[in-house]
C-alpha cells in the first residue's frame, strides 16, 4: 500500500486524535486485514477473526458513546475508517457499516436500563445485534412492511418474516421494525411502526441457515420468521410510532458508509 493514498487530503478535516485512529486502522490494514482479505473472501461465513480484531482495537467502539466504553466518533471519522478498510477488504468495511446499521437504534432508542445492559458489550464486540427490516415484499421501503406487532398488556406480539438479514445467524439480539396492528393482526388506524429488540432464543423466533450469495463473503445473511413472539414493552426502542424514524436514521448512516466503500 503506498504511503500517500487517494483522498488523503480529506484527512485535514480531522482532529489529532481522529487522525491517530485513521493511522491505526491503516496499519491494521497493512499488517493483518489486507494480507488476510483473500482468505476471508473464500467462504461466506462470518469473519470472526476480523470482527474481534476491530473490536479489540477500538474500531467497533467508534460507533458507541463514551459513557459505555466507546469513543463517540464523528461521522466524518467513521467514513474515513470505512474508506481505509474498504481499500483492502470489503468484509471488514461492511463490519463497520453493519455496526452502524444494527446498533444505531439501540443507542438512539433503548431505555437507560437496556443501554446499560447492552451497549458496553456491543462496544467490546462481546455480543452482536442484527437489523431486521427487509421483507419479501418490502426492501428499504419501510412503509411497505407487513411484519406486524400488536400490544397485549406489557408485551407486544410479533408476527411475520424478514429476509436478507445480515448477522442474523450470529446476532444475540434482533432489532425488528414492525407495523403496529390491532389484536387480530389487522393494520391499525394510523399504521405506524415500532422498533422492538428481540432475543434470538425467544419462543417463536426461527432463524434459517445462512443463505448463499454470489459474493461479498464474510458477512452472511439469513431469513427470520416470527410466530406470536412475545416481546416485553421494556424492549421497545423509542415510543410507539418511532419505528420509521429509527429505521431511517440507521439506514442513512449505513448508506453513507456503503457509498464510501463504493468510492475506494
MORAKA-V577482 format. One record per backbone hydrogen bond with DSSP energy under -1.0 kcal/mol. CO is the residue of the C=O (numbers start at 0). NH is the residue of the N-H. Records with the same first field share a line. If there is no record, write none. Layout:
CO: NH + NH
//
This chain:
4: 7
6: 9
7: 10
8: 11
9: 12
10: 13
14: 18
15: 19
16: 20
17: 21
18: 22
19: 23
20: 24
21: 25
22: 26
23: 27
24: 28
25: 29
26: 30
27: 31 + 32
28: 33
31: 35
33: 36
35: 39
36: 40
38: 41
42: 44
45: 47
46: 50
47: 51
48: 52
49: 53
50: 54
51: 55
52: 56
53: 58 + 59
54: 57
58: 61
59: 62
60: 63 + 70
61: 72
63: 71
64: 67 + 69
65: 68
73: 77
74: 78
75: 79
76: 80
77: 81
78: 82
79: 83
80: 84
81: 85
82: 86
84: 87 + 88
88: 92
89: 93
90: 94
91: 95
92: 96
93: 97
94: 98
95: 99
96: 100
97: 101
98: 102
99: 103
102: 106
103: 107
104: 108
105: 109
108: 237
110: 114
111: 115
112: 116
113: 117
114: 118
117: 121
118: 122
119: 123
120: 125
127: 171 + 172
129: 174
131: 176
133: 162
137: 134
139: 141
140: 143
141: 144
146: 178
147: 158
148: 180
149: 156
151: 154
153: 232
154: 151
155: 230
156: 149
157: 228
158: 147
159: 225
161: 223
164: 167 + 221
166: 169 + 170
171: 199
172: 129
173: 197
174: 131
175: 195
177: 193
178: 148
179: 187
181: 184
185: 181
191: 179
192: 240 + 242
193: 177
194: 236
195: 175
197: 173
198: 201
201: 204
203: 226
205: 224
217: 46
219: 166
220: 210
221: 164
222: 207
223: 161
224: 205
225: 159
228: 157
230: 155
231: 234
232: 235
234: 196
238: 241
241: 245
242: 246
243: 247
244: 248
245: 249
246: 250
247: 251
248: 252
249: 253
250: 254
251: 255
252: 256
253: 257
254: 258
255: 259
256: 260
257: 261
//
